[in-house]
Amino acid sequence: MKIGIIGAGNIGGNLTRRLTALGHDVSVANSRGPHTLTALAEETGARPVAVEEAARGAEVVVVTIPLKAVPGLPAGFLDGAAENVAVLDTGNYYPQQRDGKIAEIEDGLTESRWTERQIGHPVIKAFNGTYAQDILDKPLPKGAPGRVALPVSGDDEAAKKIVRDLIDELGFDTVDNGGQDESWRQQPGTPVYGNAGGADEIRKALAAASPERTAEWRA
């Protein structure tokens, strides 16, 4: 598949490494410009591009940047994407640590629903509670004992299937966490956040989540 990755930090960089190794055609962008991605491009064979070009022709676009940076994405950055592009959102709201106060999220809007409103396109939430190193270290073949499962939320069932199939190819199981109105179950501070369990453990963790945002995760 043709995949665009916006953000080349820990998650974005390691997804670039794995997806290129699987043979996908990957373009990668960051806020500092393609000239800063030379080393990653040489390591992986990914194509460094400007953010405005990352989605061009892409069937999957991964947005993996700080939440506070999402409103600054270029207008129309998805315009050149494939018609039924799946947008994968790995973001988290870290008000005290990084992002500052985002009033709508503080008032109860889920983090990925807020992202959808900023970019004007549905997203599929995944990888937000995954340690970046696990993307490299923990893939296992389908059916293998101890295979890690990732929760996935989103309203667009076709896009969700694309993302879940891609995660399976990357070496992880998935658990469907429903639509974006349920995505609070996988936000920071919930039992599933950072949980590297299998599918049964992830289902239990999602069911045990509370919608109340704890003090640590409020502005």
KERO-390699 format. One record per atom (N, C-alpha, C): residue number from 0; atom name; x, y, z. Coordinates in Angstrom, 1 decimal. Example, Ala and Ser with C-alpha at 12.3 -4.5 7.8 and 13.67 -1.06 7.14 Angstrom:
<rokols>
0	N	13.2	-5.7	7.8
0	CA	12.3	-4.5	7.8
0	C	13.2	-3.3	7.8
1	N	12.8	-2.2	7.1
1	CA	13.7	-1.1	7.1
1	C	12.9	0.0	7.9
</rokols>
This chain:
<rokols>
0	N	0.8	-1.2	0.0
0	CA	0.0	0.0	0.0
0	C	0.9	1.2	0.0
1	N	0.3	2.3	-0.5
1	CA	0.9	3.6	-0.4
1	C	0.5	4.3	1.0
2	N	1.5	4.6	1.8
2	CA	1.2	5.0	3.2
2	C	1.9	6.3	3.4
3	N	1.2	7.3	3.9
3	CA	1.9	8.6	4.3
3	C	1.9	8.7	5.8
4	N	3.1	9.1	6.4
4	CA	3.2	9.2	7.8
4	C	3.6	10.6	8.1
5	N	2.8	11.3	8.9
5	CA	3.0	12.7	9.4
5	C	3.5	12.6	10.8
6	N	4.7	12.9	11.0
6	CA	5.3	12.8	12.3
6	C	6.4	11.7	12.3
7	N	7.6	12.0	12.7
7	CA	8.7	11.1	12.7
7	C	9.4	10.9	14.0
8	N	8.6	11.0	15.1
8	CA	9.1	10.8	16.4
8	C	9.2	9.3	16.7
9	N	9.0	8.9	17.9
9	CA	9.2	7.5	18.3
9	C	8.3	6.5	17.6
10	N	7.0	6.9	17.7
10	CA	6.0	6.0	17.0
10	C	6.1	6.1	15.5
11	N	6.1	7.3	15.0
11	CA	6.2	7.5	13.5
11	C	7.4	6.9	12.9
12	N	8.5	7.1	13.6
12	CA	9.8	6.5	13.1
12	C	9.8	5.0	13.0
13	N	9.3	4.4	14.1
13	CA	9.2	2.9	14.1
13	C	8.2	2.3	13.2
14	N	7.1	3.0	13.0
14	CA	6.1	2.6	12.0
14	C	6.7	2.7	10.6
15	N	7.5	3.7	10.4
15	CA	8.2	3.9	9.1
15	C	9.1	2.7	8.9
16	N	9.9	2.3	9.9
16	CA	10.8	1.2	9.8
16	C	10.1	-0.1	9.5
17	N	9.0	-0.4	10.2
17	CA	8.3	-1.7	10.0
17	C	7.6	-1.7	8.7
18	N	6.9	-0.6	8.4
18	CA	6.1	-0.7	7.2
18	C	6.9	-0.7	5.9
19	N	8.0	-0.1	5.9
19	CA	8.9	-0.2	4.7
19	C	9.5	-1.6	4.6
20	N	9.8	-2.2	5.8
20	CA	10.4	-3.5	5.8
20	C	9.3	-4.5	5.3
21	N	8.1	-4.2	5.4
21	CA	7.0	-5.1	4.9
21	C	6.7	-4.9	3.4
22	N	7.4	-3.9	2.8
22	CA	7.3	-3.6	1.4
22	C	6.3	-2.5	1.0
23	N	5.8	-1.8	2.0
23	CA	4.9	-0.7	1.7
23	C	5.6	0.5	1.1
24	N	5.0	1.3	0.3
24	CA	5.5	2.5	-0.2
24	C	5.2	3.6	0.7
25	N	6.2	4.1	1.5
25	CA	6.0	5.0	2.6
25	C	6.6	6.4	2.3
26	N	5.8	7.4	2.5
26	CA	6.3	8.8	2.5
26	C	6.2	9.2	4.0
27	N	7.2	10.0	4.4
27	CA	7.3	10.4	5.8
27	C	7.6	11.9	5.8
28	N	6.9	12.6	6.7
28	CA	7.0	14.1	6.9
28	C	7.1	14.4	8.3
29	N	7.7	15.6	8.6
29	CA	7.6	16.2	9.9
29	C	7.5	17.7	9.8
30	N	7.5	18.3	11.0
30	CA	7.3	19.8	11.0
30	C	8.5	20.5	10.6
31	N	9.7	19.9	10.6
31	CA	10.9	20.6	10.4
31	C	11.4	20.5	8.9
32	N	10.7	19.7	8.1
32	CA	11.1	19.6	6.7
32	C	11.8	18.4	6.3
33	N	11.7	18.0	5.0
33	CA	12.3	16.7	4.6
33	C	13.8	16.6	4.8
34	N	14.5	17.7	4.8
34	CA	15.9	17.7	4.9
34	C	16.4	17.1	6.2
35	N	15.5	17.1	7.2
35	CA	15.8	16.6	8.6
35	C	15.5	15.1	8.7
36	N	15.0	14.5	7.6
36	CA	14.6	13.1	7.6
36	C	15.6	12.2	6.8
37	N	16.7	12.8	6.4
37	CA	17.6	12.1	5.5
37	C	18.1	10.8	6.1
38	N	18.4	10.8	7.4
38	CA	18.9	9.5	8.0
38	C	17.9	8.4	8.0
39	N	16.6	8.8	8.4
39	CA	15.5	7.8	8.4
39	C	15.3	7.3	7.0
40	N	15.3	8.2	6.0
40	CA	15.1	7.8	4.7
40	C	16.2	6.8	4.2
41	N	17.4	7.1	4.5
41	CA	18.5	6.2	4.1
41	C	18.4	4.9	4.8
42	N	18.0	4.9	6.0
42	CA	17.8	3.6	6.8
42	C	16.7	2.8	6.3
43	N	15.6	3.4	5.9
43	CA	14.4	2.6	5.6
43	C	14.0	2.6	4.1
44	N	14.4	3.5	3.3
44	CA	13.9	3.6	2.0
44	C	12.7	4.4	1.8
45	N	12.2	4.9	2.9
45	CA	11.0	5.8	2.9
45	C	11.4	7.1	2.2
46	N	10.3	7.8	1.6
46	CA	10.6	9.0	0.9
46	C	10.3	10.2	1.8
47	N	11.3	11.0	2.1
47	CA	11.0	12.2	2.9
47	C	10.3	13.3	2.1
48	N	9.2	13.8	2.6
48	CA	8.4	14.8	1.9
48	C	8.0	15.9	2.8
49	N	7.5	17.0	2.3
49	CA	6.8	18.0	3.1
49	C	5.4	17.5	3.6
50	N	5.0	18.1	4.7
50	CA	3.7	17.6	5.2
50	C	2.6	17.7	4.2
51	N	2.6	18.8	3.4
51	CA	1.6	19.0	2.3
51	C	1.5	17.8	1.3
52	N	2.6	17.1	1.2
52	CA	2.7	16.0	0.2
52	C	2.6	14.6	0.7
53	N	2.5	14.5	2.1
53	CA	2.6	13.2	2.7
53	C	1.4	12.3	2.3
54	N	0.2	12.9	2.1
54	CA	-1.0	12.1	1.9
54	C	-1.2	11.9	0.4
55	N	-0.4	12.4	-0.5
55	CA	-0.7	12.3	-1.9
55	C	-0.7	10.9	-2.4
56	N	-1.9	10.5	-2.8
56	CA	-2.1	9.1	-3.4
56	C	-2.1	8.0	-2.3
57	N	-2.1	8.4	-1.0
57	CA	-2.0	7.4	0.0
57	C	-3.3	6.8	0.3
58	N	-3.3	5.5	0.6
58	CA	-4.4	4.7	1.0
58	C	-4.6	4.7	2.6
59	N	-3.5	4.9	3.2
59	CA	-3.4	5.1	4.7
59	C	-2.6	6.3	5.0
60	N	-3.1	7.2	5.9
60	CA	-2.3	8.3	6.4
60	C	-2.2	8.2	7.9
61	N	-1.0	8.2	8.4
61	CA	-0.8	8.1	9.9
61	C	-0.5	9.5	10.4
62	N	-1.3	10.0	11.3
62	CA	-1.1	11.3	12.0
62	C	-0.5	11.0	13.4
63	N	0.7	11.2	13.6
63	CA	1.4	10.9	14.8
63	C	2.2	12.0	15.3
64	N	1.5	13.1	15.7
64	CA	2.2	14.3	16.1
64	C	1.5	14.8	17.5
65	N	2.2	15.7	18.2
65	CA	1.5	16.1	19.4
65	C	0.2	16.7	19.2
66	N	-0.8	16.5	20.1
66	CA	-2.1	17.0	19.9
66	C	-2.2	18.5	19.6
67	N	-1.3	19.2	20.4
67	CA	-1.3	20.7	20.2
67	C	-0.9	21.1	18.8
68	N	-0.3	20.3	18.1
68	CA	0.2	20.6	16.7
68	C	-0.8	20.3	15.6
69	N	-1.9	19.5	16.0
69	CA	-2.9	19.1	15.0
69	C	-3.6	20.3	14.3
70	N	-4.0	21.3	15.0
70	CA	-4.6	22.5	14.4
70	C	-3.7	23.2	13.4
71	N	-2.4	23.0	13.5
71	CA	-1.5	23.6	12.6
71	C	-1.2	22.8	11.3
72	N	-1.8	21.7	11.2
72	CA	-1.6	20.9	9.9
72	C	-2.1	21.8	8.8
73	N	-1.5	21.7	7.6
73	CA	-1.9	22.5	6.5
73	C	-3.3	22.2	6.0
74	N	-4.1	23.3	5.8
74	CA	-5.4	23.1	5.2
74	C	-5.4	22.2	4.0
75	N	-6.3	21.2	3.9
75	CA	-6.3	20.4	2.7
75	C	-5.2	19.4	2.5
76	N	-4.5	19.1	3.6
76	CA	-3.4	18.2	3.5
76	C	-3.8	16.8	3.1
77	N	-5.1	16.4	3.2
77	CA	-5.6	15.1	2.8
77	C	-6.2	15.2	1.4
78	N	-6.2	16.3	0.7
78	CA	-6.9	16.5	-0.5
78	C	-6.4	15.5	-1.6
79	N	-5.1	15.2	-1.6
79	CA	-4.6	14.4	-2.7
79	C	-4.5	12.9	-2.3
80	N	-5.1	12.5	-1.2
80	CA	-5.1	11.1	-0.8
80	C	-6.1	10.3	-1.6
81	N	-5.9	9.0	-1.5
81	CA	-6.8	8.1	-2.2
81	C	-8.3	8.3	-1.7
82	N	-9.2	8.0	-2.6
82	CA	-10.6	8.4	-2.3
82	C	-11.1	7.9	-1.0
83	N	-10.8	6.7	-0.6
83	CA	-11.3	6.1	0.7
83	C	-10.2	6.0	1.7
84	N	-9.4	7.0	1.8
84	CA	-8.2	6.9	2.6
84	C	-8.6	6.7	4.1
85	N	-7.8	5.8	4.8
85	CA	-8.0	5.6	6.2
85	C	-6.9	6.4	6.9
86	N	-7.4	7.3	7.8
86	CA	-6.5	8.1	8.6
86	C	-6.4	7.5	10.0
87	N	-5.2	7.2	10.3
87	CA	-4.8	6.5	11.6
87	C	-4.3	7.6	12.6
88	N	-4.9	7.8	13.7
88	CA	-4.6	8.8	14.7
88	C	-3.9	8.0	15.9
89	N	-2.7	8.4	16.2
89	CA	-2.0	7.7	17.3
89	C	-1.9	8.7	18.5
90	N	-2.6	9.8	18.4
90	CA	-2.4	10.9	19.4
90	C	-3.0	10.7	20.8
91	N	-2.4	11.5	21.7
91	CA	-2.9	11.5	23.1
91	C	-2.9	13.0	23.6
92	N	-3.8	13.3	24.5
92	CA	-3.8	14.6	25.1
92	C	-3.0	14.5	26.4
93	N	-1.9	15.3	26.5
93	CA	-1.1	15.4	27.6
93	C	-1.1	16.9	28.1
94	N	-2.1	17.3	28.8
94	CA	-2.3	18.7	29.1
94	C	-1.2	19.3	30.0
95	N	-0.8	18.5	31.0
95	CA	0.3	19.0	32.0
95	C	1.7	18.8	31.4
96	N	1.8	17.8	30.6
96	CA	3.2	17.4	30.2
96	C	3.6	18.1	28.9
97	N	2.6	18.5	28.0
97	CA	3.0	18.9	26.7
97	C	2.0	19.9	26.0
98	N	0.7	19.6	26.0
98	CA	-0.2	20.2	25.1
98	C	-0.9	21.4	25.6
99	N	-0.9	21.7	26.9
99	CA	-1.7	22.8	27.5
99	C	-3.1	22.4	27.5
100	N	-4.0	23.3	27.9
100	CA	-5.4	23.0	28.0
100	C	-6.1	23.1	26.7
101	N	-6.9	22.0	26.4
101	CA	-7.8	22.0	25.3
101	C	-9.2	21.9	25.8
102	N	-10.0	23.0	25.8
102	CA	-11.2	23.1	26.6
102	C	-12.2	22.0	26.2
103	N	-12.3	21.7	24.9
103	CA	-13.3	20.7	24.4
103	C	-13.1	19.3	25.0
104	N	-11.8	19.0	25.1
104	CA	-11.4	17.7	25.7
104	C	-11.7	17.7	27.2
105	N	-11.3	18.8	27.8
105	CA	-11.6	18.9	29.2
105	C	-13.1	18.8	29.5
106	N	-13.9	19.2	28.6
106	CA	-15.3	19.2	28.8
106	C	-15.9	17.8	28.4
107	N	-15.1	16.9	28.0
107	CA	-15.6	15.5	27.8
107	C	-15.5	15.0	26.3
108	N	-15.1	15.8	25.4
108	CA	-15.0	15.3	24.0
108	C	-13.8	14.4	24.0
109	N	-14.0	13.2	23.3
109	CA	-12.9	12.3	23.2
109	C	-11.7	12.9	22.4
110	N	-10.5	12.5	22.6
110	CA	-9.4	13.1	22.0
110	C	-9.4	12.9	20.5
111	N	-9.7	11.7	20.0
111	CA	-9.8	11.5	18.6
111	C	-10.9	12.2	17.9
112	N	-12.0	12.4	18.6
112	CA	-13.1	13.2	18.0
112	C	-12.7	14.6	17.9
113	N	-11.9	15.1	18.8
113	CA	-11.4	16.5	18.7
113	C	-10.5	16.6	17.4
114	N	-9.6	15.6	17.3
114	CA	-8.7	15.5	16.1
114	C	-9.5	15.5	14.8
115	N	-10.6	14.7	14.8
115	CA	-11.4	14.7	13.6
115	C	-11.9	16.0	13.2
116	N	-12.4	16.8	14.2
116	CA	-12.9	18.1	14.0
116	C	-11.8	19.1	13.5
117	N	-10.6	18.9	13.9
117	CA	-9.5	19.8	13.5
117	C	-9.2	19.5	12.0
118	N	-9.1	18.3	11.6
118	CA	-8.7	17.9	10.3
118	C	-9.8	17.7	9.3
119	N	-11.1	17.7	9.8
119	CA	-12.2	17.6	8.9
119	C	-12.3	16.2	8.2
120	N	-11.9	15.2	8.9
120	CA	-11.9	13.8	8.3
120	C	-12.0	12.8	9.5
121	N	-12.8	11.7	9.3
121	CA	-12.8	10.7	10.3
121	C	-11.5	10.0	10.5
122	N	-11.2	9.6	11.7
122	CA	-9.9	8.9	12.0
122	C	-10.2	7.6	12.7
123	N	-9.2	6.7	12.6
123	CA	-9.2	5.5	13.4
123	C	-8.1	5.6	14.4
124	N	-8.5	5.4	15.7
124	CA	-7.5	5.5	16.8
124	C	-6.9	4.2	17.1
125	N	-5.5	4.2	17.0
125	CA	-4.8	3.0	17.4
125	C	-3.3	3.4	17.7
126	N	-2.6	2.5	18.3
126	CA	-1.2	2.8	18.7
126	C	-1.0	3.9	19.7
127	N	-2.1	4.5	20.2
127	CA	-1.9	5.6	21.1
127	C	-1.4	5.2	22.5
128	N	-1.6	3.9	22.9
128	CA	-1.2	3.4	24.2
128	C	-0.1	2.4	24.0
129	N	0.6	2.4	22.9
129	CA	1.6	1.4	22.6
129	C	3.0	2.0	22.8
130	N	3.9	1.3	23.5
130	CA	5.3	1.7	23.6
130	C	5.9	1.6	22.2
131	N	6.6	2.7	21.8
131	CA	7.2	2.7	20.5
131	C	8.1	1.5	20.3
132	N	8.9	1.1	21.3
132	CA	9.9	0.0	21.1
132	C	9.2	-1.3	20.8
133	N	7.9	-1.4	21.4
133	CA	7.2	-2.7	21.2
133	C	6.8	-2.9	19.7
134	N	6.7	-1.8	18.9
134	CA	6.5	-1.9	17.5
134	C	7.6	-2.7	16.8
135	N	8.8	-2.5	17.3
135	CA	9.9	-3.2	16.8
135	C	10.1	-4.6	17.4
136	N	9.9	-4.7	18.7
136	CA	10.3	-5.8	19.5
136	C	9.3	-6.9	19.7
137	N	8.0	-6.6	19.6
137	CA	6.9	-7.5	20.0
137	C	6.0	-8.1	19.0
138	N	6.3	-7.9	17.7
138	CA	5.5	-8.5	16.7
138	C	5.6	-10.1	16.7
139	N	4.5	-10.7	16.5
139	CA	4.5	-12.2	16.5
139	C	3.5	-12.6	15.3
140	N	3.7	-13.8	14.8
140	CA	2.8	-14.3	13.7
140	C	1.4	-14.5	14.3
141	N	0.5	-14.4	13.4
141	CA	-0.9	-14.6	13.7
141	C	-1.1	-16.0	14.4
142	N	-1.8	-16.0	15.5
142	CA	-2.1	-17.2	16.3
142	C	-1.0	-17.6	17.2
143	N	0.1	-16.9	17.3
143	CA	1.2	-17.2	18.2
143	C	0.8	-16.9	19.6
144	N	1.2	-17.8	20.6
144	CA	0.9	-17.5	22.0
144	C	1.6	-16.2	22.4
145	N	0.9	-15.4	23.2
145	CA	1.5	-14.2	23.7
145	C	1.5	-13.0	22.7
146	N	0.8	-13.1	21.7
146	CA	0.7	-12.0	20.7
146	C	0.0	-10.8	21.3
147	N	0.6	-9.7	21.3
147	CA	0.0	-8.5	21.8
147	C	-1.2	-8.0	21.0
148	N	-2.2	-7.5	21.7
148	CA	-3.4	-7.0	21.0
148	C	-3.5	-5.5	21.2
149	N	-3.9	-4.7	20.2
149	CA	-4.1	-3.3	20.3
149	C	-5.6	-2.9	20.2
150	N	-6.1	-2.0	21.0
150	CA	-7.4	-1.5	20.8
150	C	-7.5	-0.6	19.6
151	N	-8.6	-0.7	18.9
151	CA	-8.8	0.2	17.8
151	C	-10.2	0.8	17.8
152	N	-10.4	2.1	17.7
152	CA	-11.7	2.8	17.7
152	C	-11.9	3.5	16.4
153	N	-13.1	3.7	16.0
153	CA	-13.4	4.5	14.8
153	C	-14.8	4.2	14.3
154	N	-15.4	5.2	13.7
154	CA	-16.8	5.1	13.1
154	C	-16.8	4.5	11.7
155	N	-15.8	4.7	11.0
155	CA	-15.8	4.2	9.6
155	C	-15.3	2.8	9.5
156	N	-16.3	1.8	9.3
156	CA	-15.9	0.4	9.4
156	C	-15.0	0.0	8.3
157	N	-15.1	0.5	7.1
157	CA	-14.2	0.2	6.1
157	C	-12.8	0.6	6.4
158	N	-12.6	1.8	6.9
158	CA	-11.3	2.3	7.3
158	C	-10.7	1.5	8.4
159	N	-11.6	1.2	9.4
159	CA	-11.2	0.4	10.5
159	C	-10.6	-1.0	10.1
160	N	-11.3	-1.6	9.1
160	CA	-10.8	-2.9	8.6
160	C	-9.4	-2.7	8.0
161	N	-9.2	-1.7	7.2
161	CA	-7.9	-1.4	6.6
161	C	-6.8	-1.3	7.7
162	N	-7.1	-0.6	8.7
162	CA	-6.2	-0.4	9.8
162	C	-5.9	-1.7	10.6
163	N	-7.0	-2.4	10.9
163	CA	-6.8	-3.7	11.6
163	C	-6.1	-4.7	10.8
164	N	-6.3	-4.7	9.5
164	CA	-5.5	-5.7	8.7
164	C	-4.1	-5.3	8.6
165	N	-3.8	-4.0	8.6
165	CA	-2.4	-3.5	8.6
165	C	-1.7	-3.8	9.9
166	N	-2.4	-3.7	11.0
166	CA	-1.9	-4.0	12.4
166	C	-1.6	-5.5	12.4
167	N	-2.5	-6.3	11.9
167	CA	-2.3	-7.8	11.9
167	C	-1.0	-8.1	11.1
168	N	-0.8	-7.4	9.9
168	CA	0.4	-7.6	9.1
168	C	1.6	-7.2	9.9
169	N	1.5	-6.2	10.7
169	CA	2.6	-5.7	11.6
169	C	3.0	-6.7	12.7
170	N	2.1	-7.6	13.0
170	CA	2.4	-8.6	14.0
170	C	1.6	-8.5	15.3
171	N	0.5	-7.9	15.2
171	CA	-0.3	-7.7	16.5
171	C	-1.8	-8.0	16.2
172	N	-2.5	-8.5	17.2
172	CA	-3.9	-8.7	17.2
172	C	-4.6	-7.3	17.4
173	N	-5.9	-7.3	17.1
173	CA	-6.6	-6.1	17.4
173	C	-7.9	-6.4	18.2
174	N	-8.4	-5.4	19.0
174	CA	-9.7	-5.5	19.6
174	C	-10.5	-4.3	19.2
175	N	-11.7	-4.5	18.7
175	CA	-12.5	-3.5	18.2
175	C	-13.1	-2.8	19.4
176	N	-12.8	-1.5	19.6
176	CA	-13.3	-0.7	20.8
176	C	-14.5	0.1	20.4
177	N	-15.2	-0.2	19.3
177	CA	-16.3	0.6	18.9
177	C	-16.0	1.9	18.2
178	N	-17.0	2.8	18.2
178	CA	-16.8	4.1	17.6
178	C	-16.0	5.1	18.4
179	N	-15.9	6.3	17.8
179	CA	-15.1	7.3	18.5
179	C	-15.7	7.7	19.8
180	N	-17.0	7.6	20.0
180	CA	-17.6	8.0	21.3
180	C	-17.2	7.0	22.4
181	N	-16.6	5.9	22.0
181	CA	-16.1	4.9	23.0
181	C	-14.6	5.0	23.2
182	N	-14.0	5.9	22.4
182	CA	-12.5	5.9	22.4
182	C	-11.9	6.4	23.7
183	N	-12.7	7.0	24.5
183	CA	-12.1	7.4	25.9
183	C	-11.6	6.2	26.6
184	N	-12.1	5.0	26.3
184	CA	-11.7	3.8	27.0
184	C	-10.2	3.4	26.7
185	N	-9.6	4.0	25.7
185	CA	-8.2	3.8	25.4
185	C	-7.3	5.0	25.6
186	N	-7.8	6.1	26.2
186	CA	-7.1	7.3	26.4
186	C	-6.1	7.1	27.6
187	N	-5.1	8.0	27.7
187	CA	-4.2	7.9	28.9
187	C	-4.9	7.8	30.2
188	N	-4.3	7.0	31.1
188	CA	-4.9	6.9	32.4
188	C	-5.9	5.7	32.5
189	N	-6.3	5.1	31.4
189	CA	-7.2	4.0	31.5
189	C	-6.4	2.7	31.6
190	N	-7.1	1.6	32.0
190	CA	-6.4	0.3	32.2
190	C	-5.7	-0.3	30.9
191	N	-6.2	0.1	29.8
191	CA	-5.6	-0.4	28.5
191	C	-4.4	0.4	28.1
192	N	-4.2	1.6	28.6
192	CA	-3.1	2.4	28.1
192	C	-1.8	1.8	28.6
193	N	-0.9	1.5	27.6
193	CA	0.4	0.9	27.9
193	C	0.3	-0.6	28.2
194	N	-0.9	-1.2	28.0
194	CA	-1.1	-2.6	28.3
194	C	-0.7	-3.4	27.1
195	N	0.2	-4.3	27.3
195	CA	0.8	-5.2	26.2
195	C	0.2	-6.6	26.3
196	N	-1.0	-6.7	26.8
196	CA	-1.7	-8.0	26.9
196	C	-2.3	-8.5	25.6
197	N	-2.8	-9.7	25.7
197	CA	-3.5	-10.4	24.6
197	C	-4.9	-9.9	24.5
198	N	-5.6	-10.4	23.5
198	CA	-6.9	-9.9	23.2
198	C	-7.9	-10.0	24.4
199	N	-7.9	-11.1	25.1
199	CA	-8.8	-11.2	26.2
199	C	-8.5	-10.2	27.3
200	N	-7.2	-9.9	27.6
200	CA	-6.8	-9.0	28.6
200	C	-7.2	-7.5	28.2
201	N	-7.0	-7.3	26.9
201	CA	-7.4	-5.9	26.4
201	C	-8.9	-5.7	26.4
202	N	-9.7	-6.7	26.1
202	CA	-11.1	-6.5	26.3
202	C	-11.5	-6.2	27.7
203	N	-10.9	-7.0	28.6
203	CA	-11.2	-6.7	30.1
203	C	-10.8	-5.3	30.5
204	N	-9.7	-4.9	30.0
204	CA	-9.2	-3.5	30.4
204	C	-10.1	-2.5	29.8
205	N	-10.5	-2.6	28.6
205	CA	-11.5	-1.7	28.0
205	C	-12.8	-1.6	28.8
206	N	-13.3	-2.8	29.2
206	CA	-14.5	-2.8	29.9
206	C	-14.4	-2.2	31.3
207	N	-13.2	-2.2	31.9
207	CA	-13.0	-1.7	33.2
207	C	-12.7	-0.2	33.3
208	N	-12.6	0.5	32.1
208	CA	-12.3	1.9	32.0
208	C	-13.4	2.8	32.6
209	N	-13.0	3.9	33.2
209	CA	-13.9	4.9	33.7
209	C	-13.8	6.1	32.8
210	N	-15.0	6.8	32.5
210	CA	-15.0	8.0	31.7
210	C	-14.5	9.2	32.4
211	N	-14.3	9.1	33.7
211	CA	-13.8	10.3	34.5
211	C	-12.3	10.4	34.3
212	N	-11.9	11.6	33.8
212	CA	-10.5	11.9	33.6
212	C	-9.9	12.2	34.9
213	N	-8.8	11.5	35.3
213	CA	-8.2	11.7	36.6
213	C	-7.3	13.0	36.6
214	N	-7.0	13.5	37.8
214	CA	-6.3	14.8	37.9
214	C	-5.0	14.8	37.1
215	N	-4.3	13.7	37.0
215	CA	-3.0	13.6	36.3
215	C	-3.2	14.0	34.8
216	N	-4.4	13.7	34.3
216	CA	-4.6	13.9	32.9
216	C	-5.5	15.0	32.6
217	N	-5.6	16.0	33.5
217	CA	-6.4	17.2	33.3
217	C	-5.5	18.4	33.4
218	N	-5.9	19.5	32.7
218	CA	-5.0	20.7	32.7
218	C	-5.0	21.3	34.1
</rokols>
